[in-house]
Amino acid sequence: MEIWMMSSLGAARVDWLIFAALGFMWGSSYLFIKIAVDDFGTFTLVALRLAVGSALLWAVTRIAGQALPRTRRIYGHLFVMAMINIAVPFLLITWAERSVDSALAAISTALVPLFVVVLTPLFVDDEPLHLKGIVGLALGLVGVIVLTGRDLTGMGSDAVAVTALLGSSLSYAAGAVYARRHVRAVPPMIPAVFQVTFAMIVTGTVALVFERPWEARPDLAAILSIAWLGLLGSGVAYLAFFRLLSRWGATRTVAVAYILPVVGIVLGFLVLREPIDARVVVGTALIIGGVALVNSRVGRRAVSGGVRAEAPIRRPVG
């Protein structure tokens, strides 16, 4: 019994270390996008990081002996997820970071859970819209206004970039809801590897046609950033996420959203000297407060009910 308890405590510590590493890998991605974005076209940067991540995920999938889906229907759903859960948000974030700080991009991602609680009742059965979801989303949007108020009043390129960041968070949320509605019985590694692969093929094709990536002359920092984004941000991070998902469940695992803004702000300040002022502190606190609210036990009164989801796919994928 004593040995078992020590083993359990050791595994718990490892899980917490993995959780912290996941927050750092995803939170630091915004810094490395900022470093590399001026050396590559938007589609080229996204395609390159996805190519590296795809290679790693396929290697792990084959080593693990993971069986692949056999029905076209699943592949169709995975392609849609690749577009709305990876290609679109990656492109919007990468493009936005040409004109806004990496810290702001990291902070905007914390809005994803708030958009999820509003979108889910529209498409998934037994998921009513709660009052806390509406209040949490309102707090998050107020936080965005506090963070970007001066930029938005100018209606310049920064305002468009902020809109792109909001669009990326909404796209991530739509991807999460789509996955829950259409891809329920598929082992989690399969959506990861096919999402990354399909998104890489699409963005890579567009990059080859319009951006002439062979003419890019990146410096060493940009090349190392691509390696980091591919191996860690688009590869190892997924593996860490799925380990935690299997051991902790979704609710506890997605708490990583609390870490991303903090990592993004600190790294942006330390590496790129991005300012940390009262707007950043208050705006981030409002957004994280909104996320905390939707994950709390208060305000659970339903405002509206959900709709019936498509029956889960129960065919074996092997």
Secondary structure as the mmCIF struct_conf table of DSSP 4:
data_model
#
loop_
_struct_conf.conf_type_id
_struct_conf.id
_struct_conf.beg_label_comp_id
_struct_conf.beg_label_asym_id
_struct_conf.beg_label_seq_id
_struct_conf.end_label_comp_id
_struct_conf.end_label_asym_id
_struct_conf.end_label_seq_id
HELX_RH_AL_P HELX_RH_AL_P1 GLU A 2 ALA A 36
TURN_TY1_P TURN_TY1_P1 VAL A 37 ASP A 39
BEND BEND1 PHE A 40 PHE A 40
HELX_RH_AL_P HELX_RH_AL_P2 THR A 42 ILE A 63
TURN_TY1_P TURN_TY1_P2 ALA A 64 GLY A 65
HELX_LH_PP_P HELX_LH_PP_P1 GLN A 66 PRO A 69
HELX_RH_AL_P HELX_RH_AL_P3 ARG A 72 ALA A 82
HELX_RH_PI_P HELX_RH_PI_P1 MET A 83 ALA A 87
HELX_RH_AL_P HELX_RH_AL_P4 VAL A 88 ALA A 96
TURN_TY1_P TURN_TY1_P3 GLU A 97 SER A 99
BEND BEND2 VAL A 100 VAL A 100
HELX_RH_AL_P HELX_RH_AL_P5 SER A 102 THR A 109
TURN_TY1_P TURN_TY1_P4 ALA A 110 LEU A 111
HELX_RH_AL_P HELX_RH_AL_P6 VAL A 112 PHE A 123
BEND BEND3 VAL A 124 VAL A 124
TURN_TY1_P TURN_TY1_P5 ASP A 125 ASP A 126
HELX_LH_PP_P HELX_LH_PP_P2 PRO A 128 PRO A 128
STRN STRN1 LEU A 129 HIS A 130
HELX_RH_AL_P HELX_RH_AL_P7 LEU A 131 GLY A 154
TURN_TY1_P TURN_TY1_P6 MET A 155 MET A 155
BEND BEND4 GLY A 156 GLY A 156
HELX_RH_AL_P HELX_RH_AL_P8 SER A 157 HIS A 182
BEND BEND5 ARG A 184 VAL A 186
TURN_TY1_P TURN_TY1_P7 PRO A 188 PRO A 188
HELX_RH_AL_P HELX_RH_AL_P9 MET A 189 PHE A 210
TURN_TY1_P TURN_TY1_P8 GLU A 211 GLU A 211
HELX_RH_3T_P HELX_RH_3T_P1 PRO A 213 GLU A 215
HELX_RH_AL_P HELX_RH_AL_P10 LEU A 220 TRP A 228
HELX_RH_PI_P HELX_RH_PI_P2 LEU A 229 VAL A 236
HELX_RH_AL_P HELX_RH_AL_P11 ALA A 237 TRP A 248
HELX_RH_AL_P HELX_RH_AL_P12 ALA A 250 THR A 253
HELX_RH_3T_P HELX_RH_3T_P2 VAL A 254 TYR A 258
HELX_RH_AL_P HELX_RH_AL_P13 ILE A 259 LEU A 272
HELX_RH_AL_P HELX_RH_AL_P14 ALA A 278 VAL A 294
TURN_TY1_P TURN_TY1_P9 ASN A 295 ASN A 295
BEND BEND6 SER A 296 VAL A 298
STRN STRN2 ALA A 302 SER A 304
HELX_LH_PP_P HELX_LH_PP_P3 ARG A 308 ILE A 313
BEND BEND7 ARG A 315 ARG A 315
#
